[in-house]
Every structure is written in C-alpha cells, then in structure tokens.
C-alpha cells in the first residue's frame, strides 16, 4: 500500500514516500521516518524510530549505544526542510533543496538510544523568501533531549 502526496498546503502528515519525494537524503543519512501535525510551513513534528540496527551503533559506543547529537540536529533540519519543500511545491514547480546555513543555541539534555522514538518539534520563527529560521526541539517520551535554532536557505536543485 502506498500513500499519495496531497497537492494542498494544508498537509497533516507526510509518509516515508512523501519524505523521499521532498528530500534528496537516502539511507543511511535519512533521519526521519514520517512527519505529522503539519501546519503549512509553520510547524510540524518529525518522527524517528531509533533501532539497534542503525549502522552508527557499530562504532558510537557499542557497549552503550547513544544516538549521536549531530544526527539529532540533522533530523531537526530534515523535518524543517521537508515541510518547506512540500509547502513550496504547491506554489512552485521548480525542484528545490534546503541547505543548512546555521545552528544556534544547540543544547543536548539527555541521550537517545535503541528503542526510543524521537519527535522533532519544529516551529518557524521567520522566513523571508528563500531564508528561514526555525526553533527545534527533540523529545523522547515528552521530555526534551535536545534543542536548537536552525537557519536554512532554499536553493534550486541541480539534477
């Protein structure tokens, strides 16, 4: 069974197939499994199911597997990028990608590991044409494990 991509800006969710259509990332660098609670390009929640089978756990503390903070930041950025690309696709037929420009005020509070579901809560702070700034929080079981402010630019994709 496959999900179809809605052509409206009022999406409420993106399946993995929708995410693959919006982002250029592929395994092992795709850090989100689905996106829910989408409100245009204003906010969304990205979901990452962390499993012991992640290739990163072979070398990132094998006896005490911890999902790397840099990959949590990447998941935040991918969630923001996916909703922006999907939102813009309804108004523009050119293929675009989102390039990360900056990460500010990043804080890591607790680790995530195998068996955890990370929720990336993304909220737009402001956006002007091709540059946007987003507040991001990563949560496990409702507890904030990481937070940051992300700045990104939308550029035309070179196929």
C-alpha positions as CSV (number, residue, x, y, z in Angstrom):
1,X,0.0,0.0,0.0
2,X,1.4,3.4,-0.9
3,X,0.4,6.8,0.3
4,X,-0.4,9.6,-2.2
5,X,1.0,13.0,-1.9
6,X,-1.5,15.7,-1.3
7,X,-1.2,18.8,-3.5
8,X,-2.6,21.2,-0.9
9,X,-0.5,23.3,1.5
10,X,-2.7,22.1,4.4
11,X,-1.0,18.7,4.9
12,X,-1.4,17.0,8.2
13,X,1.2,14.2,7.6
14,X,3.9,13.0,5.3
15,X,4.7,9.3,4.8
16,X,8.2,8.0,4.1
17,X,7.3,8.1,0.4
18,X,6.4,11.7,0.6
19,X,9.6,12.5,2.5
20,X,11.7,10.7,-0.1
21,X,10.0,12.8,-2.8
22,X,10.7,16.0,-1.0
23,X,14.3,15.4,0.3
24,X,17.4,14.1,-1.5
25,X,18.6,12.2,1.6
26,X,18.7,8.4,1.5
27,X,19.8,5.6,3.8
28,X,21.8,5.9,6.0
29,X,21.5,9.7,6.1
30,X,17.7,10.0,6.2
31,X,16.9,10.8,9.8
32,X,13.1,10.9,9.7
33,X,10.6,8.2,9.2
34,X,7.4,10.3,9.0
35,X,6.1,13.8,9.7
36,X,2.8,14.5,11.5
37,X,0.9,17.6,12.6
38,X,2.0,19.7,9.7
39,X,0.7,23.2,9.6
40,X,1.9,24.6,6.2
41,X,5.5,25.6,6.7
42,X,4.8,27.0,10.2
43,X,5.2,23.8,12.3
44,X,5.4,20.0,12.2
45,X,6.6,17.0,14.2
46,X,9.1,14.7,12.6
47,X,9.3,11.1,13.8
48,X,12.5,9.0,14.0
49,X,12.3,5.4,15.3
50,X,15.7,4.5,16.7
51,X,16.6,0.9,16.3
52,X,19.7,-1.1,17.4
53,X,20.2,-1.9,13.6
54,X,21.3,1.7,12.9
55,X,24.8,1.5,11.4
56,X,26.0,4.2,13.7
57,X,25.8,2.0,16.7
58,X,28.6,-0.3,15.5
59,X,31.1,2.5,16.4
60,X,29.3,5.0,18.5
61,X,29.7,3.5,21.9
62,X,28.9,-0.2,21.0
63,X,28.6,-1.2,24.7
64,X,26.4,1.8,25.5
65,X,24.7,2.8,22.2
66,X,23.8,6.5,22.1
67,X,22.2,8.2,19.0
68,X,24.7,11.0,18.1
69,X,23.6,14.6,18.8
70,X,24.8,15.7,15.4
71,X,22.3,13.2,13.8
72,X,19.5,14.6,16.1
73,X,20.3,18.0,14.7
74,X,20.2,16.6,11.2
75,X,16.8,15.1,11.9
76,X,15.6,18.5,13.0
77,X,16.9,20.1,9.8
78,X,15.4,17.4,7.6
79,X,12.0,17.8,9.2
80,X,12.0,21.6,8.6
81,X,13.4,21.1,5.1
82,X,10.7,18.6,4.1
83,X,7.8,20.7,5.2
84,X,9.2,23.8,3.4
85,X,9.9,21.8,0.2
86,X,6.4,20.3,0.3
87,X,4.8,23.7,1.1
88,X,6.7,25.5,-1.7
89,X,5.9,22.7,-4.2
90,X,2.3,23.7,-4.1
91,X,3.1,27.2,-5.3
92,X,6.3,26.5,-7.5
93,X,7.0,23.7,-9.9
94,X,10.8,24.1,-9.7
95,X,12.6,21.3,-7.7
96,X,14.3,22.8,-4.7
97,X,16.5,21.6,-1.8
98,X,17.2,23.1,1.6
99,X,20.8,23.9,2.6
100,X,21.6,24.4,6.3
101,X,23.2,27.8,7.0
102,X,23.5,27.8,10.7
103,X,22.8,26.1,14.0
104,X,22.5,28.4,17.1
105,X,21.9,27.7,20.8
106,X,22.2,23.9,20.4
107,X,21.8,22.1,23.7
108,X,21.8,18.4,24.4
109,X,20.0,17.4,27.6
110,X,19.6,13.6,27.6
111,X,20.7,10.8,25.3
112,X,18.5,8.8,22.9
113,X,19.2,5.2,22.1
114,X,17.8,2.0,20.6
115,X,14.0,1.6,21.2
116,X,13.4,5.3,21.5
117,X,11.1,7.3,19.3
118,X,12.5,10.8,18.7
119,X,10.0,13.5,17.9
120,X,11.4,16.6,16.2
121,X,9.1,19.5,17.0
122,X,9.7,22.3,14.5
123,X,8.3,25.9,14.6
124,X,9.0,28.6,12.1
125,X,10.4,31.7,13.7
126,X,10.5,33.7,10.5
127,X,11.0,33.2,6.8
128,X,11.8,35.8,4.1
129,X,11.8,34.5,0.6
130,X,14.5,31.8,0.5
131,X,15.9,32.0,4.0
132,X,14.1,30.7,7.1
133,X,14.8,30.3,10.8
134,X,13.2,27.5,12.8
135,X,13.1,26.6,16.5
136,X,13.5,22.9,17.0
137,X,13.1,20.6,20.0
138,X,13.8,16.8,20.0
139,X,11.7,14.9,22.5
140,X,11.6,11.3,23.8
141,X,8.5,10.4,25.8
142,X,7.6,14.1,26.0
143,X,11.0,15.0,27.5
144,X,13.2,17.5,25.7
145,X,16.5,15.7,24.9
146,X,17.9,18.4,22.5
147,X,17.0,21.9,21.2
148,X,18.4,24.3,18.7
149,X,17.6,27.2,16.3
150,X,18.3,26.4,12.7
151,X,18.7,28.7,9.7
152,X,18.4,27.4,6.2
153,X,18.2,28.5,2.6
154,X,16.1,27.1,-0.2
155,X,18.1,26.7,-3.5
156,X,17.1,25.4,-6.9
157,X,18.2,21.7,-7.2
158,X,20.7,20.8,-9.9
159,X,19.5,17.4,-11.1
